[in-house]
Structure formats: C-alpha cells, structure tokens
Amino acid sequence: MDGKAAPNGVATIEDRILRITGYYGYYPGYSSQKSASRSSVIQCKPGGNCPSRHRGMTRQLSPLTVAEDSAAPILELQNRSPSGICRHSRVERQSRSEEGTQTHTESSSQEAEGQTRCQSCTSTFLKLIWRFLIILSVSSSWVGTTQFVKITYETFDCPFFMTWFSTNWNIMIFPIYYSGHLATAQEKQSPIKKFRECSRIFGEDGLTLKLFLKRTAPFSILWTLTNYLYLLALKKLTATDVSALFCCNKAFVFLLSWIVLKDRFMGARIVAAIMAITGIVMMAYADGFQGDSIIGVAYAVGSASTSALYKVLFKMFLGSANFGEAAHFVSTLGFFNLIFISVTPIILYFTKVEYWSPFSAVPWGYLCGVASLWLAFNILVNVGVVLTYPILISIGTVLSVPGNAAVDLLKHKMIFSVVRLGATIIICIGFLLMLLPEEWDEITLRFINSLKEKKSEDHADDITDSSVHTRSRSRANGTVSIPLA
C-alpha cells in the first residue's frame, strides 16, 4: 500500500489534512477528484505560460485557492463567445452603437430643422422681392405713361385719338392671359372653352349680344372718359399735379360705396375724403382760381370721379372677378371701343378739332410707347390684385406721385410752390388713410394689448432672473435669502 500510495502522496496528505481540520463538504478522494477536474478543464495554449512548465515552483493549496482556481476557467469560458469575444465587449459595443444611432438621429433632426428654417426664410425673402417688384412695376408703368404723354404733346396734340388708340390695345389682354394659361396650367383648355368659362362674368348664359351692348357700353364710355380727361389735364398741369389729383379717386370710391352700396362707415376714411377735397382746393388755389390751372384741376378731378364711378358700378353689377374674367372683360372693352368708338376720332378729324396733316406726321413711335405702357399698367393691376394684395397696387399708384415729381424736377426743371407741395402731401396722406382695413381699430387695440402683455412678461422674467441671481449670490456667501413678493 505504501508503494502504491507513493505516487499520490501529495493527494493522500491533503486528504488527511482536510479530514483532521473537518473541512465542510469533505469526502474521501476529494482532492484527487478536484485535481482530475482541474486537469480536464484547464487547457494550456501552445506557447502559453502553463503552470506545469514552471519547474522549481511549489504552490501551497488551500480550500479558497482551490475553489478560485477551479472556478476561474469556467467563468472565463462562460464570458467568452464561440468566436473568442467577451460578452462584456459585446454589450459595450452595443451601447456604443445605440449612442451613435441616437447622436446620428439628433444630428439629422437638427439638419432637417435647419433646412426647413432656411427654406422658410428663402420663401419669405422671395415673396418680399416679388411684392416689391410688383409695386415698382406698377409705379414705373404709370409714371412712364404720364411722361410719354407729355412728350407726345410736343409734336401731336390729339388727346382723344391717343385715348382711342391706346384703348384698342386692350384687346390683347385676353390672348396674353391665355398664353400664360398654356404655359403654366397642367390641364390646358381650348381657346373657345376658356373664353366661354371667362364669359361667366356677364352671367350664367355667357356673353350674348344683348349683354355685350348692355354691360359693355356704359363701362366703355366711363373708361374712355377717364383716360381722355386725364390726358386733357396733362395739357394744363404738370405730371406731378395730375397724378396727385388722380389719387383722389380712392376717396370718391369710398363716398360712392357708402352712399350707393351701403358700405360700412369709417371715420378714418371720412377724414381721408376731407383731406382729398382740401388738397383739391389748395391745388386750384395755387394759381389764384384762374387760367389753365383751375381747368386742369377740373379735368383731373373729373377723371378721378369717372374712375371711381367705374369701379363702384363694376362692383355693383359684376361683383368680384378673377384674373381670367377681368382679362376677358377688359378685352371686351377694347373690342367695343374699336367697333363703336372709332367714329368719334373720325368726326373730330373732319371737324378739325383734332386734325393732323400730313398723315406721316403722326408720331407712331410715341403713340405705341404710350399704348404699350398703358397696357402694361392694366395688366399689372389685374395680375397684381390676383397674385398679391390689392393694397400693393394702390401703394404702387400713389408712388407714381414722387416718381413724376422726380422726373419733373430733374428733366423739366420744375419749381414746386409751397401750396402745391402741401396739397400734394395732403392728398397722398389721405390716399394712405384710405388703405386702412375696416377692422383697423380692432387690430390696433389687439396690437397694443399684445405689446402690454409682452412688456409684463418681460418684467416678470426680469424679476425672476434678479431673484435667481440674488439666491445664487446668497448661496455663495453661505446664506439663502428668499425675496418678498
């Protein structure tokens, strides 16, 4: 037995020690079984530092070291994946990927928000540019028309022929509108179908011969009178005075709408109408109520009155119209002018009221310039009302007054008297008062209340910030103070 036990002497001695000390869980052969299990679990890698290769080194075993040594390889095997990667590194990599995904999502959302803000700012800027161009185009076309008429008078003094010739160009408005329809519309319509659709402005039955004579004749007469009186006024007054007096048509529109259409009474517009009348009187008084001045003022006021009557009657009988219907109606006026009004310049020619000789002396270039600028003004007025706000068109019209004043001052070396300058300013202020909306008083009150609420909120925020600052300083000094309400 001693010989057999010699190879396993170490295990026998360990068994005796464990039996004497009364180790918990001891049973015979414990150490030999533990050694066998260690040898079966621990596998040394080639080239690794294996414990059996360290010669000359002895290790004292204890129950704690035995348990630790037997559990370490098992824990290591459990923590490693089949590919040799620890589960801890896998969890860490997963958390890193989740953090990267969240960071990428936040950055993408911030980029999308930045792009949305950039697009909104760009669209707002483009809208402002578009509205500014509309105002500038309306003002420039009206100033150009007025100045071209003044130039044409130097060689051709026939205001009614110029009115008739320019009105005939209105026939082209509907073809221009239809060309725009073909260029922009997704569902294109034939010219006849589009013409019938736009003819509904005259009624459900469209444009008939009876409606053509009944509805077109009075508006055509008012249109011709408005333009003819405007050109007559330009013969007597400067372009600045005539354009300023023509702005009184807004006041006349309000008065007629208040009387005929029973529109809402507004004190601000009554004040504007009074200012317009005051400007007219001052303009007539500038030259002492005599000579060409009073006649020119009468022509300009008559042009503004017929223009106001045209607008009020249009609203009464035809109501509101879109761009296609308005283009159709203005083209119909041009067609009526070509057929029925053409006899008038012929009569004026043979009666030598408006006579020119020879026929080649007619300045067709200036006449075409006046007609084209007038056509552009009419198109811009109708297009601008549809695409933008009507107030922008009105602003463009009133800006023609300083535009004509600049041209008269720089080119014609006009000297404006104090009375005329004061009358022009009063009329322009009255015109701007006419642009106030009907609910301007309510809008003003809401704006004032919003300002008051904003000031109160800012004051409360200032109080809160000051209290937080006071608390922070108190904490820094070792005390906490709460301000009294």
Phi, psi and omega in degrees: 000324180293324178292321179290330183275352182298313180299328182255036183295322181297315180295321180294318179297320180294320178297321180293320180296315181295326181288321180292316182285344179073043181300138183290129178088014181283143170211155184301138181082013184297311184294323179293321178293323179294319179296321178296318180295323178295319180291331179280334184271314185280122177235123182275140178280155177296130181082359182277172178272086182274143182298328183291343183272346179275101182271151178083007182243132177242150183230125177278126184264147175221165180302325182289316180292326178296316180295320180293318181294324180285332182273335185299311180297324181295316178297322180294320178293325180289325182281346180262144176276171179300332181274001177091011182257131182290149178294329179297317178294327178294316178297319180296318179294322179295317178296321178296320179294322178294319177296320178295320178297316179296318179296318178296320179296316179297319180294320178294321177294321177295321177295319178296319178296320177295319178295321178296316178297319180296318179294319179294319178296320179295316179295320178296318179296318180294322177296319178296318178297318180297315180294321178296320178294323177297312180299315181295322180291318179298313181296316182294319180295321180289321175296317178297319178298312181298316182289325177293325177295317178299322179290320181296328180297339181292332181237348186213103184258069180224082186293323182290321178297320177296321178296313180297316181296319181289324181292329179297333180290346178295342179299332183282354185293315181292318174300323177295319178296318181293326176296319175296325177296318179293329183279333188246330186285144176281318177259100184277141180246156178289157180301322181291318180294319179293323178295318179292323179295317179285345179285354180292350177295335178274345181148176180293331180278356181084200182271113174249169181296322179295313179292327179299317180281324185284318185267327185278324185301307181296321179291325178294321178294316178296320178299313181294318179296319180300310182289321181294315178294326177296317179291325176296321179294328179291341176285334186257330186237171175284163180296326179295315181295317183293316180294326177291316179293328179293335178294348177291350181297334176296318179294321179292325176297318179296315181296316179293320178294323179292324182276314187271310185270358179057043177289168183294138177283134178226125181296324181296323180285330173296318177298320178296319178296319178297320179295322178296316178296321177298318178296322178296315180296318179294323178294321177290329181282345185302326180249018174081029177055041180208166177073206183287340184296311182294326178291318179296321177297320179296318178297315182294319178293322176296321177296318178295324180292315179294325176295319177295319179295322177300313182293320181291317179293325177297317179292327182287314187265328185249342179072206179274152182222146174277184185295319180295316180293321178294319177297319177297317183293316180293323175295324176295322175297319177296322178293319177295320179297320180293326184275311191258335183267349183297337180290334184293310178296332176293316179297317179295330179288314183285335173275001178059027170285317173232090187240139176222141180206132357282177183293333180287351180280354180291124179282082184295331178296314178293321179296318178293326176296315177298314183295319181291319178293322177295319177297317178298320178297316180295321179293317180296324179296314181288320179290317182297324179295326182279315187276331180233201181268143178300334180296330179292324177294320178295320178296320176298324178292315181289335177288348175293337179294305176295332176296312177295324178297320179295318179294316179298324182285320184276321185267312185265358178056043180286144176247117184270130176284164182295322181293315179294319179296318177295320179296320180296317180295318180296317180296319180294321177296317176299322178297317180293326176296329178293339182278355178296137178291166182295327181263031185297326180292318178294320179296320179296317179296318178296323180293318178296317178297321178295323176296319178297316179297322180293320178295319179296320178294319178296322179295319178295321178295321178296319178297318179296317179296319179294322179294320178296321178295321179295318179296319181295320178293324179293320178296323179295330179272358177095002180232160177238121180241134179252118181293146178284144182286000000 
